[in-house]
Amino acid sequence: ALDVAMGFGDYIYTSRTSKWTDAQKNTMLNIEYGGMNEALYELYNITGNTDYKSAAECFDETALFEKLSQGQDVLNGKHANTTIPKFIGALKRYTVLTQDRYYSELTQEEKDSLGMYLTAAEKFWDIVIKDHTYITGGNSESEHFHAAGSLGQYANNRTCETCNTYNMLKLSRALFQVTGNKKYMDYYENTYINAILSSQNPETGMTMYFQPMAPGYYKLYSSPYDSFWCCTGTGMENFTKLGDTIYLTGDNKLFVNMYFSSAYNDGSFKVSQEANMPNSDKVSFTADAIPAGASLMLRKPDWLAGEAALTVNGKSVSLQETDGYYQVDGLSVGDKVELTLPMEVQVYE
């Protein structure tokens, strides 16, 4: 697989980006090229080959990043699924080049600009969520962003392209891994349930392109031979990675981001979860293996309707909240943790 990826990277650099004029590069930045900068920065991360870094930089729309990093909403009219992956790539540039092994090789100008790439991804996410996102977590109409706060004008059968949802979840996951900010996982859970799990036909496995947000419209799924869209591809990928963000690890902590019956085992942590939300407000965990001094971090949901309650082996434990997560320390193999999360029906306007 690495040989194939390197062959692709060599071709992109040698036969394409190294020969582009500025005009050709600017033309390319206006088409839907997907996650090319992200992929090439990751290939550089794996191999250290600077040709791949140079190729990745050709897919960075720096002028756009600068505007978003300053909080400017310039999204009106932009093709949404062309734009979102650009910021995933901007964040990948930041995460790769801030590593010690690569940071020392940067010019001072590159070092000075790195923070802008992170800020651009953060501001872009904030702007999209605040002014361009439906309550389900999806965005766009007819594949495009429109004027801020104008979603109500576009309640039709061409809203919420599933590819956009896929990429916003990818960006949210990456931003959480960099910043640790819980808001990204609050969004992730809501969108995962309302826009991803709902996007597949449970009888046929076919997936959706648009998710209509107007009353009276029905779900339209792809078909095996006659209706096949870009979102059919991401739709297949969505359902191969349903569990990839339920748990994340870092700093000897296991973060539980979503509450679904599941199990996690990375050779150090081995934890099983039993949940049946919204039919029950209780979630239980069993520590089958846990490193010394490790913490179990349970996300405090933004929909919480009252005080949570925590027990370990049936005994009440005081809640210790750290950065929006309930931190449970001192667990041993075989311990059972139960978390009660009060819920209520809410209306969003």
Residue, then its C-alpha position, 0 to 999 in steps of 0.5 A: a500500500l505504501d509503494v502505491a501511495m508513494g508512486f502516486g505521490d511521485y507522479i503528482y509531484t514529478s508530472r504535475t505540481s512541479k510543472w504548474t504555472d501560477a495560473q494553472k495552480n489557481t485554476m486547480l484551486n477552484i475545482e473539487y480536488g478532495g483531500m489532496n493536501e491532507a493525503l500528501y502531507e500524510l505521505y510526507n509524514i510517513t516518508g520524510n520525502t520533501d517532494y510530497k510536502s512541496a506537492a501538498e503545498c500546491f493544494d493549500e489555498t493560503a489566501l482562503f485560510e488567511k481570511l478564515s483565520q481572521g474570522q471572515d465568513v467568505l463561504n457564500g457561493k463556495h462549493a461546500n465539499t470542495t472547501i471542507p477538505k481544504f481545511i482538513g488539509a490545513l490542519k494536517r499541515y499544522t499537525v505534521l509540521t509542528q512535530d519536532r522532526y520536521y519543525s526544525e527543518l522549516t524556514q522561519e517564515e514557515k514556522d511563523s505561519l503554522g499557527m494560522y493553519l490551525t486557527a483557520a481550521e478552528k474558525f472555519w469550523d465555528i463559522v460553518i456550525k454557527d451560520h451554515t448548519y442544520i440541527t441534524g449537523g448537515n450543511s449546504e444546499s445544492e452542494h453549496f454554502h450560501a449567505a450566513g444564517s440563510l438556511g431557512q430559505y433553502a428547505n428543499n430536497r437538495t440540502c445536507e449533502t452527505c459528503n459534507t457531513y462526512n468531512m465535517l466529522k473528519l475535521s471535528r475528530a482531527l480538531f479534538q485530537v489537537t485541541g481537546n475541546k469537547k465541543y467537537m465531540d458534542y457536534y460529532e455525536n449529534t451528527y453521527i446519530n442524526a445525519i450518518l446513522s440515518s443516511q443508510n437504508p437498513e434493508t438494502g444498504m444503499t446510502m443517501y446523497f442529499q438529506p432533505m430538510a423540508p417537510g414532506y420530502y422523503k429519503l432518496y437512496s442510491s441504487p446498485y446500478d442506476s443511481f450512484w453519487c459521490c456520497t455513495g462512496t463516502g456512504m460506504e466509508n461511513f459505515t466501515k468506521l462507525g466505531d472509530t471515534i467512540y473512543l480516543t486515547g492520549d496521555n494515559k487516558l481513554f476518552v469515551n466520546m459517545y455512548f453506544s454498546s461497544a468494546y475497546n482494546d488497544g493492548s493497554f486499555k480493554v474496556s467494554q460499554e453497555a448502553n441503550m440510549p435514549n431508552s435508558d439513561k444509564v451507561s455501564f463500563t467494565a475495565d477488563a484491562i487498564p494501565a497503571g495510573a490511567s484515567l477513564m474520561l467520560r464525556k459530559p454531553d451538551w444535552l445533559a438535563g440535570e446532574a449526572a451520577l457516577t458509581v464504581n462497583g455500586k458505590s457512589v463516587s463524586l464527579q470530577e470534571t476535567d475539560g468537559y469530561y468526567q474523569v475516573d481515576g484509580l480503576s483496577v481490572g474488573d471494576k464496573v463503572e455506571l454513569t447516569l445521564p438525565m435526559e429530556v426532550q428539547v426544542y431548538e429554534 
